[in-house]
Amino acid sequence: MATQTAPTPNEIKHRLRQQGKTLKSWAEEHGFNYRTVSDTVRGLRKGNFGECRDVRQALGLPVED
């Protein structure tokens, strides 16, 4: 079973830019607080539960069970 590695913050932002979005616009579009999204993407919040977990799932990032 292959381990899924999380993309770097720059890879996430690049992917959003390709879609014509910023972290802030993506957060607003999905109903998340921008600071929560930013902290989660940068790894300051791990996203194991709560809104941060929801952010990780919405971004398609791996989530620990």
N, CA, C and O atoms as a GROMACS GRO file, in nm:
protein
  260
    1MET      N    1   0.084  -0.118   0.000
    1MET     CA    2   0.000   0.000   0.000
    1MET      C    3   0.089   0.124   0.000
    1MET      O    4   0.175   0.139   0.087
    2ALA      N    5   0.069   0.211  -0.096
    2ALA     CA    6   0.151   0.331  -0.109
    2ALA      C    7   0.105   0.438  -0.010
    2ALA      O    8  -0.014   0.455   0.014
    3THR      N    9   0.201   0.509   0.047
    3THR     CA   10   0.170   0.617   0.139
    3THR      C   11   0.152   0.746   0.059
    3THR      O   12   0.235   0.782  -0.024
    4GLN      N   13   0.041   0.814   0.086
    4GLN     CA   14   0.014   0.939   0.017
    4GLN      C   15   0.086   1.052   0.090
    4GLN      O   16   0.068   1.070   0.210
    5THR      N   17   0.167   1.127   0.017
    5THR     CA   18   0.238   1.239   0.079
    5THR      C   19   0.161   1.368   0.051
    5THR      O   20   0.103   1.385  -0.056
    6ALA      N   21   0.163   1.455   0.147
    6ALA     CA   22   0.092   1.582   0.134
    6ALA      C   23   0.171   1.676   0.045
    6ALA      O   24   0.294   1.682   0.053
    7PRO      N   25   0.101   1.750  -0.041
    7PRO     CA   26   0.172   1.850  -0.122
    7PRO      C   27   0.223   1.963  -0.034
    7PRO      O   28   0.170   1.987   0.075
    8THR      N   29   0.324   2.031  -0.080
    8THR     CA   30   0.378   2.145  -0.005
    8THR      C   31   0.281   2.263  -0.015
    8THR      O   32   0.195   2.266  -0.103
    9PRO      N   33   0.294   2.359   0.075
    9PRO     CA   34   0.210   2.479   0.066
    9PRO      C   35   0.219   2.547  -0.071
    9PRO      O   36   0.118   2.593  -0.125
   10ASN      N   37   0.339   2.553  -0.127
   10ASN     CA   38   0.355   2.615  -0.258
   10ASN      C   39   0.283   2.537  -0.367
   10ASN      O   40   0.227   2.596  -0.459
   11GLU      N   41   0.284   2.404  -0.358
   11GLU     CA   42   0.212   2.322  -0.456
   11GLU      C   43   0.062   2.345  -0.446
   11GLU      O   44  -0.007   2.351  -0.548
   12ILE      N   45   0.012   2.358  -0.324
   12ILE     CA   46  -0.132   2.384  -0.305
   12ILE      C   47  -0.168   2.519  -0.365
   12ILE      O   48  -0.266   2.530  -0.439
   13LYS      N   49  -0.090   2.621  -0.333
   13LYS     CA   50  -0.118   2.755  -0.385
   13LYS      C   51  -0.105   2.760  -0.537
   13LYS      O   52  -0.183   2.828  -0.604
   14HIS      N   53  -0.007   2.689  -0.592
   14HIS     CA   54   0.010   2.683  -0.737
   14HIS      C   55  -0.112   2.619  -0.802
   14HIS      O   56  -0.162   2.669  -0.903
   15ARG      N   57  -0.160   2.510  -0.745
   15ARG     CA   58  -0.278   2.441  -0.798
   15ARG      C   59  -0.400   2.535  -0.797
   15ARG      O   60  -0.477   2.538  -0.893
   16LEU      N   61  -0.416   2.611  -0.689
   16LEU     CA   62  -0.527   2.706  -0.682
   16LEU      C   63  -0.511   2.819  -0.783
   16LEU      O   64  -0.608   2.860  -0.846
   17ARG      N   65  -0.387   2.868  -0.799
   17ARG     CA   66  -0.362   2.975  -0.898
   17ARG      C   67  -0.396   2.928  -1.039
   17ARG      O   68  -0.447   3.006  -1.120
   18GLN      N   69  -0.369   2.800  -1.068
   18GLN     CA   70  -0.403   2.747  -1.200
   18GLN      C   71  -0.554   2.749  -1.223
   18GLN      O   72  -0.600   2.755  -1.337
   19GLN      N   73  -0.630   2.745  -1.113
   19GLN     CA   74  -0.776   2.750  -1.121
   19GLN      C   75  -0.826   2.895  -1.111
   19GLN      O   76  -0.947   2.919  -1.111
   20GLY      N   77  -0.733   2.990  -1.103
   20GLY     CA   78  -0.770   3.130  -1.094
   20GLY      C   79  -0.815   3.173  -0.956
   20GLY      O   80  -0.892   3.268  -0.942
   21LYS      N   81  -0.768   3.103  -0.853
   21LYS     CA   82  -0.811   3.131  -0.716
   21LYS      C   83  -0.691   3.159  -0.627
   21LYS      O   84  -0.579   3.118  -0.655
   22THR      N   85  -0.718   3.230  -0.519
   22THR     CA   86  -0.620   3.250  -0.412
   22THR      C   87  -0.668   3.171  -0.292
   22THR      O   88  -0.780   3.121  -0.291
   23LEU      N   89  -0.583   3.158  -0.189
   23LEU     CA   90  -0.627   3.092  -0.067
   23LEU      C   91  -0.749   3.162  -0.009
   23LEU      O   92  -0.844   3.098   0.038
   24LYS      N   93  -0.746   3.295  -0.014
   24LYS     CA   94  -0.857   3.371   0.043
   24LYS      C   95  -0.986   3.348  -0.034
   24LYS      O   96  -1.091   3.326   0.026
   25SER      N   97  -0.980   3.352  -0.166
   25SER     CA   98  -1.102   3.330  -0.244
   25SER      C   99  -1.153   3.186  -0.228
   25SER      O  100  -1.274   3.163  -0.224
   26TRP      N  101  -1.060   3.090  -0.220
   26TRP     CA  102  -1.101   2.951  -0.201
   26TRP      C  103  -1.168   2.935  -0.065
   26TRP      O  104  -1.270   2.867  -0.054
   27ALA      N  105  -1.112   2.997   0.038
   27ALA     CA  106  -1.169   2.989   0.173
   27ALA      C  107  -1.310   3.047   0.174
   27ALA      O  108  -1.402   2.986   0.230
   28GLU      N  109  -1.328   3.164   0.113
   28GLU     CA  110  -1.460   3.226   0.109
   28GLU      C  111  -1.560   3.140   0.032
   28GLU      O  112  -1.675   3.124   0.074
   29GLU      N  113  -1.515   3.085  -0.079
   29GLU     CA  114  -1.601   3.001  -0.164
   29GLU      C  115  -1.650   2.877  -0.088
   29GLU      O  116  -1.762   2.831  -0.111
   30HIS      N  117  -1.566   2.824   0.000
   30HIS     CA  118  -1.601   2.702   0.073
   30HIS      C  119  -1.651   2.728   0.215
   30HIS      O  120  -1.677   2.634   0.289
   31GLY      N  121  -1.664   2.855   0.252
   31GLY     CA  122  -1.719   2.890   0.382
   31GLY      C  123  -1.625   2.872   0.500
   31GLY      O  124  -1.669   2.855   0.613
   32PHE      N  125  -1.494   2.876   0.472
   32PHE     CA  126  -1.395   2.862   0.578
   32PHE      C  127  -1.334   2.998   0.611
   32PHE      O  128  -1.332   3.089   0.529
   33ASN      N  129  -1.284   3.009   0.732
   33ASN     CA  130  -1.210   3.127   0.775
   33ASN      C  131  -1.074   3.124   0.705
   33ASN      O  132  -1.006   3.022   0.704
   34TYR      N  133  -1.034   3.238   0.647
   34TYR     CA  134  -0.907   3.243   0.573
   34TYR      C  135  -0.789   3.203   0.661
   34TYR      O  136  -0.702   3.128   0.617
   35ARG      N  137  -0.783   3.253   0.784
   35ARG     CA  138  -0.671   3.223   0.874
   35ARG      C  139  -0.661   3.073   0.900
   35ARG      O  140  -0.551   3.018   0.905
   36THR      N  141  -0.776   3.008   0.916
   36THR     CA  142  -0.776   2.863   0.938
   36THR      C  143  -0.719   2.791   0.817
   36THR      O  144  -0.638   2.699   0.832
   37VAL      N  145  -0.760   2.832   0.698
   37VAL     CA  146  -0.710   2.770   0.574
   37VAL      C  147  -0.559   2.794   0.561
   37VAL      O  148  -0.484   2.701   0.532
   38SER      N  149  -0.517   2.916   0.582
   38SER     CA  150  -0.376   2.951   0.571
   38SER      C  151  -0.291   2.871   0.670
   38SER      O  152  -0.188   2.814   0.633
   39ASP      N  153  -0.334   2.868   0.795
   39ASP     CA  154  -0.259   2.794   0.897
   39ASP      C  155  -0.254   2.644   0.867
   39ASP      O  156  -0.153   2.579   0.891
   40THR      N  157  -0.364   2.590   0.815
   40THR     CA  158  -0.368   2.448   0.782
   40THR      C  159  -0.275   2.416   0.666
   40THR      O  160  -0.201   2.318   0.670
   41VAL      N  161  -0.279   2.498   0.562
   41VAL     CA  162  -0.193   2.476   0.445
   41VAL      C  163  -0.046   2.487   0.484
   41VAL      O  164   0.037   2.409   0.436
   42ARG      N  165  -0.013   2.583   0.571
   42ARG     CA  166   0.127   2.602   0.612
   42ARG      C  167   0.173   2.502   0.716
   42ARG      O  168   0.291   2.499   0.751
   43GLY      N  169   0.082   2.419   0.767
   43GLY     CA  170   0.120   2.317   0.865
   43GLY      C  171   0.121   2.365   1.008
   43GLY      O  172   0.165   2.292   1.097
   44LEU      N  173   0.072   2.486   1.033
   44LEU     CA  174   0.068   2.536   1.171
   44LEU      C  175  -0.043   2.466   1.250
   44LEU      O  176  -0.036   2.453   1.372
   45ARG      N  177  -0.145   2.424   1.179
   45ARG     CA  178  -0.253   2.344   1.238
   45ARG      C  179  -0.254   2.212   1.164
   45ARG      O  180  -0.251   2.210   1.041
   46LYS      N  181  -0.259   2.103   1.237
   46LYS     CA  182  -0.243   1.971   1.177
   46LYS      C  183  -0.366   1.921   1.103
   46LYS      O  184  -0.353   1.842   1.010
   47GLY      N  185  -0.485   1.965   1.143
   47GLY     CA  186  -0.605   1.921   1.072
   47GLY      C  187  -0.652   1.783   1.111
   47GLY      O  188  -0.706   1.710   1.029
   48ASN      N  189  -0.630   1.745   1.237
   48ASN     CA  190  -0.674   1.613   1.282
   48ASN      C  191  -0.821   1.610   1.320
   48ASN      O  192  -0.882   1.503   1.323
   49PHE      N  193  -0.879   1.727   1.349
   49PHE     CA  194  -1.021   1.732   1.385
   49PHE      C  195  -1.075   1.873   1.361
   49PHE      O  196  -0.998   1.966   1.337
   50GLY      N  197  -1.206   1.888   1.368
   50GLY     CA  198  -1.269   2.019   1.356
   50GLY      C  199  -1.260   2.081   1.218
   50GLY      O  200  -1.249   2.011   1.116
   51GLU      N  201  -1.262   2.213   1.215
   51GLU     CA  202  -1.262   2.287   1.090
   51GLU      C  203  -1.136   2.262   1.009
   51GLU      O  204  -1.141   2.255   0.886
   52CYS      N  205  -1.023   2.248   1.076
   52CYS     CA  206  -0.897   2.221   1.004
   52CYS      C  207  -0.903   2.089   0.929
   52CYS      O  208  -0.852   2.078   0.817
   53ARG      N  209  -0.964   1.990   0.989
   53ARG     CA  210  -0.981   1.860   0.922
   53ARG      C  211  -1.070   1.878   0.798
   53ARG      O  212  -1.042   1.822   0.692
   54ASP      N  213  -1.177   1.956   0.814
   54ASP     CA  214  -1.266   1.983   0.701
   54ASP      C  215  -1.192   2.054   0.588
   54ASP      O  216  -1.215   2.025   0.471
   55VAL      N  217  -1.103   2.147   0.624
   55VAL     CA  218  -1.022   2.218   0.524
   55VAL      C  219  -0.934   2.118   0.450
   55VAL      O  220  -0.929   2.120   0.327
   56ARG      N  221  -0.865   2.032   0.523
   56ARG     CA  222  -0.777   1.932   0.459
   56ARG      C  223  -0.855   1.844   0.363
   56ARG      O  224  -0.810   1.818   0.251
   57GLN      N  225  -0.972   1.799   0.406
   57GLN     CA  226  -1.054   1.714   0.320
   57GLN      C  227  -1.099   1.789   0.195
   57GLN      O  228  -1.096   1.734   0.084
   58ALA      N  229  -1.142   1.914   0.212
   58ALA     CA  230  -1.188   1.993   0.097
   58ALA      C  231  -1.076   2.021  -0.003
   58ALA      O  232  -1.100   2.031  -0.123
   59LEU      N  233  -0.953   2.033   0.047
   59LEU     CA  234  -0.838   2.055  -0.040
   59LEU      C  235  -0.786   1.926  -0.100
   59LEU      O  236  -0.698   1.928  -0.186
   60GLY      N  237  -0.840   1.813  -0.055
   60GLY     CA  238  -0.795   1.684  -0.108
   60GLY      C  239  -0.664   1.638  -0.046
   60GLY      O  240  -0.591   1.559  -0.107
   61LEU      N  241  -0.633   1.687   0.073
   61LEU     CA  242  -0.510   1.650   0.142
   61LEU      C  243  -0.535   1.525   0.226
   61LEU      O  244  -0.649   1.500   0.267
   62PRO      N  245  -0.431   1.445   0.252
   62PRO     CA  246  -0.450   1.327   0.335
   62PRO      C  247  -0.488   1.365   0.478
   62PRO      O  248  -0.436   1.461   0.535
   63VAL      N  249  -0.582   1.287   0.534
   63VAL     CA  250  -0.630   1.310   0.670
   63VAL      C  251  -0.607   1.183   0.749
   63VAL      O  252  -0.638   1.074   0.703
   64GLU      N  253  -0.553   1.199   0.870
   64GLU     CA  254  -0.530   1.082   0.955
   64GLU      C  255  -0.660   1.038   1.018
   64GLU      O  256  -0.739   1.121   1.064
   65ASP      N  257  -0.684   0.908   1.021
   65ASP     CA  258  -0.808   0.855   1.082
   65ASP      C  259  -0.794   0.836   1.229
   65ASP      O  260  -0.888   0.792   1.294
   0.00000   0.00000   0.00000
